[in-house]
Amino acid sequence: MNLHSLTVGSGPSPVVFLHGLFGQGKNWGSIANALGTEATSHLIDLPNHGLSPWTETFELDQQADLIADWIADAVGRTALVGHSLGGKLAMRVALRRPELVDRLMVVDISPARNEAAQSFAALVAALRQLDIDHLTSRTQADRELTPAIPDDVVRRFLLQNLRHKGSHWSWLSNFDLLGDSLHQIGGWPPIDAVYDGPTLWVTGGRSPYVTPEHAEPMRQLFPRVLQVTLKRAGHWVHADEPEAFISVCRRFLAAEAVTPA
């Protein structure tokens, strides 16, 4: 699959960034720009997101294999960074295709079932009810979604997926498939593999996505894992604490020891 990607920076270290559910590769843009002299960053739109193709079905390993094939063809062995859904897919890539992953950073997600994905069900339902065939403007879409999605930040994040081309509005994300696949997105199928490369697990101190009982499953799959918690960050660690996150990324790429914040 020919995934859409942006390349940012010209540094010596190749890095592939994977965004979260309903996001796009460009969500990593400010981080990649800050790392421009240290890294050449490849910001992928995941399958069923952004400008990448859609699939007819969804399974974590199926999606991870599409990403792994793209990495093998376009980049080669690389550092791999993934947030939320992108973090789950990054873990599956490292476990299934370790020869492609020089080092791994998993951002605020665990190799475990996480029911937080189900919270997206109401958001998807609201988006599906929006009549985009008779939409006249993005402002109208924002106004009509406000009662169902009152959080301005969440609503505007989701509306990044609304594309206007000619007189036609459409969604970039495959909301039908992804909305129907929230159980799979929140899950973690058993896998008989170990990734023994350097692994950094960056979590938000105010996030509910990673809990203490996730530590042992993480160590079993990634025996060289080091956890760093940014105490003031929620689930969107790189957006909540960008300077601290960039500092962690620099040490990650330089293979230096990372001291927990």
N, C-alpha and C positions, 0 to 999 in steps of 0.2 A: 504494500500500500504506500502511495506517495504522500506521506504526511506533510502538511504545511509547516514551515519553520522560519524563524527569523534568526539571523546570525548577528551577534553583537560583540564588538571588541576584537582585538587581534593579539591577545596574549598567548603565551606558550602552552597553557593548559587547556585542553578541550573539556568542556562541560556541557552536558545535556540537562536541561531543566524541564520538569514535568509539572504542570499546574493541577489544580484541584477541580472538583466537579463543577461544571457549567462555566469554567474559566476559559482562558486562552493563553497561548504562550506569551503574549505581550504583557501579561500580568507580572512577569518576571523582569520587565524592561529596566526598571530603575536599579535593581540589584545587578543585572548584567552590565549596565553602563558603569556602575561603580567598580566593577571588576575588570574593566576593559583592558587594562594594561597587564593584568595577571592571567586572564583567561580569554579564550574564544568560546563564547557561549552560544549554544543552539537552543532556541526557545520553541519547543514543539507545541502545536495544537494537537491534543490527543485525538484519537479516532472519535467521531461523533461530536466533535467540538470545533469551534472556530471555522477555519477554512479547510480543515482536513475532511476526507471522505467519511461517510457514514457506513456502519455495518448493519446487517439484518438481525444479528443476535448479539448478546453481551455476556461474556464470561471474563473474569479477571485474567486468566492465562491466555485466552484468545487475544485480548487487547494488549497484554504484555508482549506476546510474540510479534504482533504487528510493529510495536515500538522497537523491539530488539532487532527485527529485520531492517528497519529504517536505520538504526544506529550502525549496524554492520555495513550497510551500503554507503551511508553518507558520512560517517564520522570515524568509525573504528573504536578501538579501546578508549574509554573515556571515564571521567568522573561523572556520576549520575546523581542528580538532586531531584527529589519529588516531594510535593506537599499534598497531604490529604489523599484523595483518590490517586493523584500522581505519585504519592509516596508508596501506596500499596502496589501500584504498577511497577515502580522502581525496584521494590523488594522482590517482586516476582521475576523481573528481568535479571536481577543479580543472582537469584537462586537457580533460574533455569538456564541462563547464558552467562555464567561468571567470567568467561573469557573476554566479554565485552566491557566489564565494569572494573575500572582501576581502583575506584573507591566510591563509597555510597554515603549519601546524606538523606536521611528520612526525616521529614518535617511534620511533626505533630500528628502522627498516625501510628498504629501498631499492627503487628501480624495477629489480629484477633477480630472477632465480630464486634462491630461498633454500631449500636442502634442509633447513633446520631444521624446517620444517613436518612433514616426514616423521617426526620424533621423536614426534609426537602419535599415530602409528599404534598403538603399543603401549598408550597410554593409552585410546584409543577402544575397542580390543579388550577391555580390562579392563572398561570401563563397559558395553559390550554384553553381557558375560557375567554381569553382576550381575542376579540374578533379582528385579526390582523388584515383580513380581506377588505375591511371598510375603515382601516386606520388612515388618518390624514397626517399625523405627525407623531414624533417621539414624545412630545409633550402630552399629547392626548393619551398615549399608552401609559405614561407615568401617572397621569391623573386617574385613569381607570383602574390601575393596579393598586393605588394607594390604600383603598379600604381593606383589601385582602393581604397586602404586604406593606404595612405601615412604616417599617424600618427603612429610612431613606437610603442608607448605605447598601443594604441587601437588595432593595428594589433596583437601584441604579446599576449595581453589579450585574444583576440578571438582565437588565435592559441593554447591556453591552452586546448581548446576543441578538438583538433586533437589527436586521440589515435592511436598508432601503436601496433598491436598485430599479431605476426607471420609476414606474408608478406602483411597483410591487414591494410589499413588505414580506420578509421571511425571517425564520429563526436560523441562526448559525448552529446552535446545539440541537442535537436530535432528542428533543424533550420527550417525545413519545417513548422511544426505546429506553432512554436513561430513566425516565420516570417509572417505567414498568420494571426496571432492573435494580431498584433501590435495595432490595434484599441481597442481591448478588454484590452490589457495590459496598454494602456494609459488612459483607462476610469475609471470610478468610478460609478458602478450601485447604484441606491438609496437603502438605507437600513434603516429600522425602528428599530433602536437599539441605546443604549448609553452604553459606557464602562466608569464606574465611578472610576476605579482604577487609581493609580498614572501613569501619562503619561508624558514622556519627549520627546520633539520634537527637534531634533538636526539638524540644517541646516547649509549649507555652505554660507558664505557671498558673495562668488563669483559664486554661482550656480544659474542658471535660473529656477530650478525646483520648487522652493517654492516662491510664490509671496504674497504681503500683503493681497490680496483678499482671500487667502486661510485660513487666521487666523480664520474667523468666522465659516466656515464649520468645522474646526478642533475643535473649542470650543464647538460647538453644539454636536458633537459625543463624545468628550473626555473632559468633563467639568473640569477635574483636570489637564489639560495640562499646562506644562511650556515649553516655547521655549528657547533654547540656540543656539546662532549663533556663530560659529567659523569663524571669519571674513576673515581669509586668505585662507579658504578652498573653493574648488569648490564642484562639486557633490559628488566626492569620499572623503567625509569628513574624514573618518577614515584612508585613505591613505595619504591625504594631510596634516593633522594635527594629527599624531598618538599620540603624547604625551598628547596633550590637550584632545583628544578624550578618551584616557585611563583614564585620570583624571576625566572626566565627567562620564564615566562608573563606576568608583569606588564609586563616590558619589551617583550615581543612585542605585547601589546595596546596599549601606549602608543606603539608605533612607534619606540622608542628603539633605538639601536645596542646589540647584545648582544655582550658580551666573552666569548670562550670561557673556560670554567672550567678 
